[in-house]
Each structure stands twice: as C-alpha cells, then as structure tokens.
Amino acid sequence: MTDDLDFETLDLHAEDAADDPRVRGWLDAILRGFLQGRPTDGFREKWLLVARADGAVNRGVWDSPAAGLPADVPVATFAHFVKDLNAGASMVPAWMITDVTVAPTHRRRGLMRRLMTENLEAAVAADVPVAVLTASEGGIYQRFGFGPATREARVRVDTSSRFRLRDRPRDGGRVLMADPGESWPALAAATARHHEVTRGALGRPAYYEEWLSGYDWDEQSEDRKLRLGIRVDPDGEPDGYVAYTVKEEDDAGEVKVHDLVTANATAYLDLWQFLADIDLAPVVTAPAPAVDPLAHALVDHRVRRVTSVPDHLWVRILDVRRCLEARPWFADGSLVLSMADPLGHAEGAVRIDASGGRAAVTPSRDAPDVTLDVETLGALYLGDVAVDPLARAGRVRGSDEALARFADLADGSPSPHCVTHF
Ligand SMILES: CC(C)(COP(=O)(O)OP(=O)(O)OC[C@H]1O[C@@H](n2cnc3c(N)ncnc32)[C@H](O)[C@@H]1OP(=O)(O)O)[C@@H](O)C(=O)NCCC(=O)NCCS
C-alpha cells in the first residue's frame, strides 16, 4: 500500500537546502501536521539552523502530483537525531524520534508503521541502544515496543501568603533575574549540570537555545514576554534556572513556568521561593517532577495542586545489554530475564549479575526467572514504575520469589525526571 509513493531522506547540509522545494515542503508538512500556522521565512531559516545543529535526519514520503497542484509537501514526515540519555548509572546514546506526521489523506495505510520499522532498524545498524519519543496519544507506540518511562506533572501553586517553605539547609547561593538574549551561557551551564546528575535527563535539541535567547517558535517572532530567574551556587556558578511569563488574570498576575531546570534540590526550592516572591502574581503554574520535593517542603502542602500527570518520555530498548548495564541496580544478586519483542531487536534472555550498584548482563540459555515484553522493560527502565504494579497487571511474570528478587534488584530511587521536550 506504500509502494506507489516516493520515500526520501533530505540532505539538510546541501548548500542549496534552504531553497530545495522538498525541504520547504517538509517543514510545511510538520507545521500542518501539528496544527500550526504556515512558516515565515525567518522561521524557515531558524528551523534549518537548528536541524543542522542537531544532525537531524529528516525523512519524508511524497505522492505524485495531480490536477496541476504542487506536490512538494510530503504526505508523511519522520525525523530523528541522537543525544545522550542519563540512564541513572551512566549515559547512553538515545535515538530521539520526532516530527512523526501522516497527512489525513494518507492515514492508516501503514506509512507510519513502515517509517518507524525502518527507522528502528537504522538505529540498531548505527549501534544506538535505545530509542525515545514523546507521544501525542497514548495508544500508538506500544506496538513498536515503546513504554511510557517518565511522567511530568502540572502543578498550580497558590503563592499568596499561604505559601511557606519549611526550614531547610541553605548553601549561600542566590537567584538573579535576567532576560533572554544575555543569559544563554549560564542557562547552558545549568542544564549541563542538571543532565549530569538527573536520572532520565536527555540532551536538549538546539531549538532550546533559540527559544531561551528570545525567539518564540509558536508565534514565529521575537519573544518579548519570557523572563528568567537564574540560581547561582556559592561559587557563583549557575546550577538552575526558571523561564516564565506572566499574564493578567482578573486583575492579578499569573506566573506560567515554561522551563525549570535544576542540578540540586536547594536550587529547585530557591527557585520556587523566587517564583512565590514575585509580587502581584499570587498563582504559579508549572511543570514538576512526578515525585516532587516541593510537595514535602511546604508547610501547607495543599497550596500545591496537581492538575495532571501525563506520560512524557517513551523508551524503546534496542540493545538490552547496554541499556541494563547503564542503569542502577539496588541489590546484589542474579536473575535471568526473558523479553518478547514484536520487532525482534530485544528478543531473548539475558542473565543479570548485579553487584555494588552496577550489573553485568550476558546472553543466557537458562530457564528464565522472569518474563516480560520489551514495552514493559521500557516502562521499567528509568524507575518511574516499580516491578510490583506491573506484575499485578500481569505484565511481569515469574514465581513470587523471582518477582520479589527482581523488585529488590530493579526498584529504587531517585525517580526519573525529564525536562526535555522534542
Ligand atoms: C499518528 C499517525 C502518525 C499515524 O500514522 P498512520 O500512517 O496513519 O499509521 P499506520 O497506518 O502506519 O498505523 C500503524 C499502526 O498504528 C495504529 N495507529 C495509528 N494511529 C493510531 C492512533 N492514533 N491510535 C491508536 N493506534 C493508531 C494503526 O492502527 C496501526 O496498527 P497495526 O499496524 O498494529 O494494525 C498519524 O495519524 C498522524 O500524523 N497523527 C497526527 C500527528 C501525531 O499525532 N503524531 C505523533 C506525534 S509523536
């Protein structure tokens, strides 16, 4: 059903890429697919700049022209680039899949299935051990072996006089106010520190630099509203920041946090105190970790209301050995784990020998202690969900003893937190 169509990977590094009708059409297709407006020339330039900086590989599917209408806009798009994922014990290269769209005229003909299957094969061929994506709907990507592996809460916090943090250790750091355009090196330094220490953190695509330097990708124009608070540690080095806007609601300001990135809990709570100290704005809405220290740092925890906790990063294990050796293990012991994989990449059994927080993982022919499918392994991978609820859902199987041993080995904090959107 897809053989009559033209599949092509764009060369974004070609000198004339900016004027290539298929490159221009590809961008038109993703903005249309994600229900946004048509791109300005300035937007096209910035998009090409960041796609090149990320080393993005952009694939499209074109149908033949008819009725004299141009056919430069593809009927399906698919892209990926590679950045590091902090798997908890070490970094692994992650194949970040994005810009998956299929035109309404060509949906449910197997286009996405073909693009995804071929793309995951390309990841394996490139020796990248894990693929990740974020999903617009919850029912699409399980069939390709992806499991939801991190969540991101949305919170609404009353920052009027009811907001009070408990006494806590302070380190002499402070928060400075700054504007986009002058702050990128400090933001990049704080983000790098966050990435180093945060389980589930992902390298960020280059669009963040443009955005946090003052370009509004949604409005396709200069951003005049974004404000920054930057936390510096006692040595004067940035270890966190918050990017926010303020809007007028019923004669009072409401602070909307767009990005909150910190390398330690002191910076995190200092930035929350900073947000609460913005006068004339008694409400703050923000993204938050699914397990949020703020909830426990408040005197009255009810000032913080969780409005939703959607899934965020979906993980697809491709190389079981490398992935499991890069995550932390919380007890010493051994276990044979057997995976089923509809696409075959992770199919088979491995023996996990854990000791001192790390594991050696080797192929095994022994009878498995525990069986699960690759989607479930993805969901477990970063520690967002524990073995027990998945076992009770029938998704991790084994004797009671083997399940308890797997839980001892695999479950432990910290829970993951991914603040990268792509
Ligand atoms: C989601 C989308 C990419 C699917 O493309 P498509 O070419 O129609 O999908 P396919 O025909 O290849 O379907 C592949 C499989 O996924 C299933 N599927 C596709 N869209 C689905 C959806 N929204 N919900 C549940 N299942 C879905 C199909 O039933 C099919 O299942 P099967 O192969 O196991 O029988 C397309 O509908 C789209 O562009 N949506 C808007 C943009 C979007 O949501 N992108 C995802 C952002 S990450």
The ligand as an SDF file (V2000), in Angstrom:
LIG
                    3D

 48 50  0  0  0  0  0  0  0  0999 V2000
   -0.3630    9.0040   14.4510 C   0  0  0  0  0  0  0  0  0  0  0  0
   -0.0350    8.9330   12.9690 C   0  0  0  0  0  0  0  0  0  0  0  0
    1.4050    9.3150   12.7520 C   0  0  0  0  0  0  0  0  0  0  0  0
   -0.3420    7.5200   12.4310 C   0  0  0  0  0  0  0  0  0  0  0  0
    0.0690    7.3840   11.0800 O   0  0  0  0  0  0  0  0  0  0  0  0
   -0.5380    6.2690   10.0900 P   0  0  0  0  0  0  0  0  0  0  0  0
    0.3060    6.2220    8.8680 O   0  0  0  0  0  0  0  0  0  0  0  0
   -1.9860    6.5120    9.9230 O   0  0  0  0  0  0  0  0  0  0  0  0
   -0.3510    4.9090   10.9040 O   0  0  0  0  0  0  0  0  0  0  0  0
   -0.2470    3.4470   10.2810 P   0  0  0  0  0  0  0  0  0  0  0  0
   -1.2850    3.2740    9.2130 O   0  0  0  0  0  0  0  0  0  0  0  0
    1.1500    3.1180    9.8940 O   0  0  0  0  0  0  0  0  0  0  0  0
   -0.6350    2.6090   11.5530 O   0  0  0  0  0  0  0  0  0  0  0  0
    0.3100    1.8070   12.2410 C   0  0  0  0  0  0  0  0  0  0  0  0
   -0.4010    1.1620   13.4010 C   0  0  0  0  0  0  0  0  0  0  0  0
   -0.6920    2.1650   14.3810 O   0  0  0  0  0  0  0  0  0  0  0  0
   -2.0930    2.1840   14.6560 C   0  0  0  0  0  0  0  0  0  0  0  0
   -2.4510    3.5880   14.8860 N   0  0  0  0  0  0  0  0  0  0  0  0
   -2.1910    4.6200   14.0910 C   0  0  0  0  0  0  0  0  0  0  0  0
   -2.6430    5.7540   14.6470 N   0  0  0  0  0  0  0  0  0  0  0  0
   -3.1720    5.4190   15.8280 C   0  0  0  0  0  0  0  0  0  0  0  0
   -3.8060    6.1520   16.8570 C   0  0  0  0  0  0  0  0  0  0  0  0
   -3.9610    7.4820   16.7740 N   0  0  0  0  0  0  0  0  0  0  0  0
   -4.2200    5.4830   17.9500 N   0  0  0  0  0  0  0  0  0  0  0  0
   -4.0740    4.1310   18.0430 C   0  0  0  0  0  0  0  0  0  0  0  0
   -3.4900    3.3950   17.0690 N   0  0  0  0  0  0  0  0  0  0  0  0
   -3.0510    4.0190   15.9920 C   0  0  0  0  0  0  0  0  0  0  0  0
   -2.7330    1.6110   13.4220 C   0  0  0  0  0  0  0  0  0  0  0  0
   -3.9940    1.0510   13.7510 O   0  0  0  0  0  0  0  0  0  0  0  0
   -1.7360    0.5500   13.0160 C   0  0  0  0  0  0  0  0  0  0  0  0
   -1.8580   -0.5900   13.8290 O   0  0  0  0  0  0  0  0  0  0  0  0
   -1.3600   -2.0410   13.3250 P   0  0  0  0  0  0  0  0  0  0  0  0
   -0.2610   -1.8300   12.3270 O   0  0  0  0  0  0  0  0  0  0  0  0
   -0.8780   -2.6780   14.5610 O   0  0  0  0  0  0  0  0  0  0  0  0
   -2.5700   -2.6600   12.7180 O   0  0  0  0  0  0  0  0  0  0  0  0
   -0.9460    9.9180   12.1890 C   0  0  0  0  0  0  0  0  0  0  0  0
   -2.2710    9.6290   12.4740 O   0  0  0  0  0  0  0  0  0  0  0  0
   -0.6910   11.4000   12.4890 C   0  0  0  0  0  0  0  0  0  0  0  0
    0.0200   12.0650   11.7680 O   0  0  0  0  0  0  0  0  0  0  0  0
   -1.2860   11.9930   13.5450 N   0  0  0  0  0  0  0  0  0  0  0  0
   -1.1110   13.4030   13.9040 C   0  0  0  0  0  0  0  0  0  0  0  0
    0.2810   13.7280   14.4090 C   0  0  0  0  0  0  0  0  0  0  0  0
    0.6990   12.8760   15.5650 C   0  0  0  0  0  0  0  0  0  0  0  0
   -0.0950   12.6010   16.4560 O   0  0  0  0  0  0  0  0  0  0  0  0
    1.9660   12.4550   15.5600 N   0  0  0  0  0  0  0  0  0  0  0  0
    2.5320   11.6820   16.6130 C   0  0  0  0  0  0  0  0  0  0  0  0
    3.4010   12.6330   17.4060 C   0  0  0  0  0  0  0  0  0  0  0  0
    4.6270   11.7880   18.2650 S   0  0  0  0  0  0  0  0  0  0  0  0
  1  2  1  0
  2  3  1  0
  2  4  1  0
  2 36  1  0
  4  5  1  0
  5  6  1  0
  6  7  2  0
  6  8  1  0
  6  9  1  0
  9 10  1  0
 10 11  2  0
 10 12  1  0
 10 13  1  0
 13 14  1  0
 14 15  1  0
 15 16  1  0
 15 30  1  0
 16 17  1  0
 17 18  1  0
 17 28  1  0
 18 19  1  0
 18 27  1  0
 19 20  2  0
 20 21  1  0
 21 22  1  0
 21 27  2  0
 22 23  1  0
 22 24  2  0
 24 25  1  0
 25 26  2  0
 26 27  1  0
 28 29  1  0
 28 30  1  0
 30 31  1  0
 31 32  1  0
 32 33  2  0
 32 34  1  0
 32 35  1  0
 36 37  1  0
 36 38  1  0
 38 39  2  0
 38 40  1  0
 40 41  1  0
 41 42  1  0
 42 43  1  0
 43 44  2  0
 43 45  1  0
 45 46  1  0
 46 47  1  0
 47 48  1  0
M  END
$$$$
